Amino acid sequence: MSDTGAQPATTPSRPIVLVVDDSPLVHRLLKARLRDEPVDLRHATSGSEALEFIYANDVATVLLDLGMPGMDGFEVLRDLGEKEATTHIPIIVLSGQQESQDKVMAFGLGAMDYITKPFDLSELRARMRSALRIHRLVRMLNERAQLDGLTGLWNRSHLDERMDQLISSAERSDRPFSVALFDLDHFKSINDNYGHPAGDAALQGAAELISGAVRNADVACRYGGEEFAVLMPETTPDKAQALCDRIRESIAERHWPSHPDRKITVSIGVCGSEGATGLAPEHWLAQADAALYRAKEGGRNRVVVTKVGKDGPKLAAAS
């Protein structure tokens, strides 16, 4: 693909700014003039190419031409504005169209800013920096809204969002994936016998042990009440079971100052695969929940694993 073609990005240390224009001259100009900006500048030459790139990558700002053949800029704006995952991306229109009706339509479809060609590069830099600041602030607010206030882990809303993304990625690439559900055993008795502050301390302590054991690529969440969940990309069922056993043991061995005479244990259900399965995200959680139920029915303080594949679920050995 040529230099102006949109390329999939790895997770960048700098925010991605995507230039969408059918003119190679515009791409060469912006590449030269924005080379000193702390951004990862990417390029697309059509609306369809831009959408494909945006939906596959974490784009911080889009510099968008309106008058492109095929799918024009208005269609790109409309498509991005209709999807929750992209409606927050700041879009700066760079257009040779100066009619007020075009500006009104662009703003109505969600554009943050509108600059007419030929544009002043200093002004473009200033407006791009402003868009990046807005994107950074919106992201911070969204992340805070997806954190559990008591434990500091991600909440159920974030779990649902990331579950869809990670399973889709694992299915496309035929890679391993596992999900685990954790339930603190007899948690109600902690609240009843020692008070809710002791129960809160138990939840916080368990969350600390879980988050300290998982990898950066894993997603640890508070699932609800005394339940937690961990999403584990690139993790086979056997490796997920080993990790969960370590967490189970660390929780069982922990000393709790609010109730030193009472240990806390956890039951864990795992659903994992070696590769693509064809299962929808809700079926993964259902299988993990069924494994968790078997762990509790089997005496608690144990891990039960269900392995799934294209031929359906298979119960693995408990630990």
C-alpha positions as CSV (number, residue, x, y, z in Angstrom):
1,M,0.0,0.0,0.0
2,S,1.2,3.5,-0.8
3,D,2.4,6.0,1.8
4,T,-1.1,7.6,1.8
5,G,-2.8,4.3,2.6
6,A,-4.2,3.8,6.1
7,Q,-2.2,1.2,8.0
8,P,-3.4,-0.7,11.1
9,A,-1.7,0.8,14.2
10,T,-0.2,-0.9,17.2
11,T,-1.0,0.8,20.5
12,P,0.9,4.1,20.0
13,S,2.6,6.2,22.6
14,R,1.4,9.3,20.7
15,P,-2.3,10.0,19.8
16,I,-3.3,9.0,16.3
17,V,-4.4,11.8,13.9
18,L,-6.0,10.5,10.7
19,V,-5.9,12.7,7.6
20,V,-8.7,11.8,5.1
21,D,-8.3,13.4,1.7
22,D,-8.2,12.2,-1.9
23,S,-5.4,14.7,-2.7
24,P,-1.8,13.3,-2.4
25,L,-0.6,16.9,-2.2
26,V,-2.6,17.6,1.0
27,H,-1.1,14.4,2.6
28,R,2.5,15.4,1.6
29,L,1.9,18.9,2.9
30,L,0.6,17.9,6.3
31,K,3.2,15.1,6.7
32,A,5.9,17.7,6.2
33,R,4.4,20.5,8.2
34,L,3.1,18.4,11.2
35,R,6.2,16.2,11.5
36,D,7.3,18.0,14.7
37,E,3.9,17.6,16.4
38,P,3.7,14.8,19.1
39,V,1.2,12.8,17.1
40,D,1.1,9.6,15.1
41,L,-0.1,11.0,11.7
42,R,-1.9,8.4,9.5
43,H,-3.4,8.8,6.1
44,A,-6.5,7.6,4.1
45,T,-7.5,8.6,0.6
46,S,-11.2,7.7,0.7
47,G,-14.1,7.7,3.1
48,S,-14.4,3.9,3.1
49,E,-10.7,3.5,3.8
50,A,-11.0,6.0,6.6
51,L,-13.9,4.2,8.3
52,E,-12.1,0.9,8.1
53,F,-9.1,2.4,9.8
54,I,-11.0,4.2,12.5
55,Y,-13.0,1.1,13.5
56,A,-9.8,-0.9,13.8
57,N,-7.7,1.7,15.7
58,D,-7.8,4.2,18.6
59,V,-8.0,7.4,16.6
60,A,-7.8,10.7,18.6
61,T,-8.6,13.2,15.9
62,V,-9.7,13.2,12.2
63,L,-8.8,15.9,9.6
64,L,-11.5,15.3,7.1
65,D,-12.0,16.5,3.5
66,L,-15.7,16.8,2.4
67,G,-15.4,16.6,-1.4
68,M,-14.1,13.1,-2.1
69,P,-15.4,10.8,-4.8
70,G,-17.4,7.8,-3.7
71,M,-18.1,8.1,0.0
72,D,-17.7,11.8,0.7
73,G,-16.9,13.5,4.0
74,F,-20.6,14.0,4.9
75,E,-21.2,10.3,4.8
76,V,-18.1,9.7,6.9
77,L,-19.5,12.1,9.5
78,R,-22.9,10.5,9.4
79,D,-21.4,7.0,9.9
80,L,-19.2,8.0,12.8
81,G,-21.9,9.9,14.5
82,E,-24.3,7.0,14.5
83,K,-22.0,4.7,16.4
84,E,-21.4,5.0,20.1
85,A,-17.8,4.0,19.9
86,T,-16.8,6.8,17.5
87,T,-19.3,9.6,18.2
88,H,-16.8,11.2,20.6
89,I,-13.9,11.5,18.1
90,P,-13.1,15.2,17.4
91,I,-13.4,15.8,13.6
92,I,-11.9,18.9,12.0
93,V,-13.2,19.5,8.4
94,L,-10.6,20.7,5.9
95,S,-12.6,21.7,2.9
96,G,-12.5,23.8,-0.2
97,Q,-16.3,24.2,0.1
98,Q,-17.0,27.6,1.7
99,E,-20.8,27.7,1.4
100,S,-22.6,28.3,4.7
101,Q,-24.9,25.4,4.0
102,D,-22.0,23.0,3.9
103,K,-20.7,24.3,7.2
104,V,-24.1,24.0,8.8
105,M,-24.5,20.4,7.6
106,A,-21.0,19.4,8.7
107,F,-21.6,20.8,12.2
108,G,-25.0,19.2,12.3
109,L,-23.5,15.8,11.6
110,G,-21.0,16.2,14.5
111,A,-17.9,18.1,13.1
112,M,-16.1,19.9,15.9
113,D,-14.4,22.5,13.7
114,Y,-14.4,23.6,10.0
115,I,-11.3,25.1,8.2
116,T,-11.5,26.2,4.6
117,K,-8.7,25.6,2.1
118,P,-6.2,27.0,1.5
119,F,-5.6,26.9,5.3
120,D,-3.1,28.5,7.5
121,L,-0.8,25.8,9.0
122,S,-0.4,27.7,12.4
123,E,-4.1,27.9,12.7
124,L,-4.5,24.2,11.9
125,R,-1.9,23.3,14.5
126,A,-3.7,25.3,17.2
127,R,-7.1,23.8,16.3
128,M,-5.7,20.3,16.2
129,R,-4.1,20.7,19.6
130,S,-7.4,21.9,21.0
131,A,-9.2,18.8,19.5
132,L,-6.6,16.5,21.0
133,R,-7.1,18.2,24.4
134,I,-10.8,17.6,24.2
135,H,-10.3,14.0,23.2
136,R,-8.0,13.5,26.2
137,L,-10.5,15.0,28.6
138,V,-13.4,13.0,27.2
139,R,-11.4,9.8,27.5
140,M,-10.6,10.6,31.1
141,L,-14.2,11.2,31.9
142,N,-15.3,8.0,30.1
143,E,-12.7,6.0,32.0
144,R,-13.8,7.4,35.4
145,A,-17.4,6.5,34.5
146,Q,-16.3,2.9,33.9
147,L,-14.5,2.5,37.2
148,D,-16.0,0.8,40.3
149,G,-15.9,3.4,43.1
150,L,-15.1,0.9,45.9
151,T,-12.5,-1.4,44.4
152,G,-10.9,0.8,41.6
153,L,-11.4,-2.0,39.1
154,W,-13.3,-1.6,35.9
155,N,-17.1,-1.9,36.2
156,R,-19.7,-4.1,34.4
157,S,-20.2,-1.5,31.7
158,H,-16.5,-1.7,30.8
159,L,-16.5,-5.5,31.0
160,D,-19.4,-5.7,28.4
161,E,-17.6,-3.3,26.0
162,R,-14.2,-5.0,26.2
163,M,-15.7,-8.5,26.1
164,D,-17.2,-7.8,22.7
165,Q,-13.9,-6.3,21.4
166,L,-11.6,-9.1,22.8
167,I,-13.8,-12.0,21.7
168,S,-14.2,-10.5,18.2
169,S,-10.4,-10.1,17.9
170,A,-9.8,-13.7,19.2
171,E,-12.3,-15.1,16.8
172,R,-10.9,-13.3,13.8
173,S,-7.3,-14.3,14.5
174,D,-8.2,-17.8,15.8
175,R,-6.3,-17.1,19.0
176,P,-6.8,-18.4,22.6
177,F,-9.1,-16.5,25.0
178,S,-10.4,-17.1,28.5
179,V,-12.8,-15.5,30.9
180,A,-13.1,-16.1,34.7
181,L,-15.8,-15.3,37.2
182,F,-14.9,-15.1,40.9
183,D,-17.4,-15.2,43.8
184,L,-16.2,-14.6,47.4
185,D,-17.5,-17.6,49.5
186,H,-20.2,-16.9,52.1
187,F,-19.6,-13.2,51.8
188,K,-22.9,-12.2,53.4
189,S,-21.7,-13.7,56.7
190,I,-18.8,-11.2,56.7
191,N,-21.2,-8.3,56.5
192,D,-23.6,-9.9,59.0
193,N,-20.9,-10.8,61.6
194,Y,-18.3,-8.1,61.2
195,G,-20.2,-5.2,59.6
196,H,-20.2,-3.6,56.2
197,P,-16.8,-1.9,56.6
198,A,-15.3,-5.3,57.0
199,G,-17.1,-6.5,53.9
200,D,-15.9,-3.5,51.9
201,A,-12.3,-4.2,53.1
202,A,-12.7,-7.8,51.9
203,L,-13.8,-6.6,48.5
204,Q,-11.0,-4.1,48.2
205,G,-8.4,-6.7,49.4
206,A,-9.7,-9.3,46.9
207,A,-9.6,-6.7,44.1
208,E,-6.1,-5.8,45.0
209,L,-4.9,-9.4,44.8
210,I,-6.7,-10.0,41.5
211,S,-5.4,-6.9,39.8
212,G,-1.9,-7.6,41.1
213,A,-1.9,-11.1,39.6
214,V,-3.2,-10.4,36.1
215,R,-1.2,-9.1,33.1
216,N,-1.4,-5.6,31.6
217,A,-3.3,-7.2,28.7
218,D,-5.9,-8.7,31.0
219,V,-9.1,-6.8,32.1
220,A,-10.0,-7.2,35.7
221,C,-13.6,-6.0,36.6
222,R,-16.0,-5.9,39.5
223,Y,-18.9,-7.9,38.0
224,G,-21.3,-7.0,40.7
225,G,-21.7,-7.5,44.5
226,E,-19.0,-9.9,45.7
227,E,-18.3,-11.1,42.2
228,F,-15.3,-10.3,40.0
229,A,-14.4,-11.1,36.4
230,V,-11.2,-11.3,34.5
231,L,-10.9,-11.2,30.7
232,M,-7.7,-12.9,29.4
233,P,-6.8,-12.5,25.8
234,E,-4.1,-14.9,24.4
235,T,-4.7,-17.2,27.3
236,T,-5.5,-20.9,27.0
237,P,-7.8,-22.6,29.5
238,D,-4.9,-24.3,31.2
239,K,-3.0,-21.1,31.7
240,A,-6.2,-19.4,32.9
241,Q,-6.7,-22.2,35.4
242,A,-3.1,-21.8,36.7
243,L,-3.5,-18.0,37.1
244,C,-6.9,-18.4,38.9
245,D,-5.5,-21.0,41.3
246,R,-2.7,-18.6,42.3
247,I,-5.3,-15.9,43.0
248,R,-7.5,-18.3,44.9
249,E,-4.6,-19.4,47.1
250,S,-3.5,-15.8,47.7
251,I,-7.0,-14.8,48.9
252,A,-7.2,-17.9,51.1
253,E,-3.8,-17.1,52.7
254,R,-4.5,-13.4,53.3
255,H,-4.7,-12.0,56.8
256,W,-7.8,-9.7,57.4
257,P,-7.3,-7.2,60.3
258,S,-11.0,-6.7,60.7
259,H,-11.6,-10.4,61.2
260,P,-8.3,-12.1,61.9
261,D,-10.0,-15.3,63.0
262,R,-11.9,-15.6,59.7
263,K,-10.4,-16.6,56.4
264,I,-12.0,-15.7,53.1
265,T,-12.0,-18.0,50.1
266,V,-13.2,-17.7,46.6
267,S,-14.9,-20.0,44.0
268,I,-13.9,-19.5,40.4
269,G,-15.5,-20.5,37.1
270,V,-13.4,-20.3,33.9
271,C,-14.5,-20.6,30.2
272,G,-11.6,-20.8,27.8
273,S,-10.6,-21.8,24.3
274,E,-7.5,-22.6,22.3
275,G,-8.9,-20.8,19.2
276,A,-12.0,-19.6,17.4
277,T,-15.3,-21.0,18.7
278,G,-18.1,-19.2,17.0
279,L,-19.6,-18.4,20.5
280,A,-21.3,-15.0,21.1
281,P,-20.0,-13.0,24.2
282,E,-23.0,-13.8,26.3
283,H,-22.4,-17.5,25.9
284,W,-18.9,-17.1,27.2
285,L,-20.2,-15.5,30.4
286,A,-23.0,-18.2,30.7
287,Q,-20.4,-21.0,30.5
288,A,-18.1,-19.3,33.0
289,D,-21.1,-18.8,35.3
290,A,-22.1,-22.4,35.0
291,A,-18.5,-23.4,35.9
292,L,-18.7,-21.1,38.9
293,Y,-21.9,-22.7,40.0
294,R,-20.2,-26.2,39.8
295,A,-17.3,-24.8,41.9
296,K,-19.6,-23.7,44.6
297,E,-21.7,-26.9,44.5
298,G,-18.5,-28.9,44.6
299,G,-17.4,-27.5,48.0
300,R,-16.2,-23.9,47.1
301,N,-12.7,-22.6,47.3
302,R,-11.9,-24.2,43.9
303,V,-11.5,-23.5,40.2
304,V,-13.7,-25.2,37.6
305,V,-12.9,-24.9,34.0
306,T,-15.0,-25.4,30.9
307,K,-13.1,-25.6,27.6
308,V,-15.0,-24.5,24.5
309,G,-14.4,-25.0,20.8
310,K,-16.3,-25.3,17.6
311,D,-17.7,-28.6,18.8
312,G,-19.2,-27.1,22.0
313,P,-18.2,-26.9,25.7
314,K,-16.3,-29.6,27.5
315,L,-15.9,-29.7,31.3
316,A,-12.2,-29.8,32.3
317,A,-10.9,-31.0,35.7
318,A,-11.4,-28.8,38.7
319,S,-8.7,-27.7,41.0
